[in-house]
């Protein structure tokens, strides 16, 4: 048995956990918005549909 196959048979949980984390990252990450300016933002939050607003700052 090769060393890699032996390692994988002894530590099968680690690759599964890393795979689950990678899949969750791909499906749960947020993407940038296509709102061009303040008026588009105001229209989006007052449209009557539920809206999630996220803020990010380096400071």
ABEGO torsion letter per residue (X at the ends): XBAAAAAAAABAAAAAAAAAAAAAAAAABBBBBABABAAAAAAAAAAGBBBBBBBBBAX
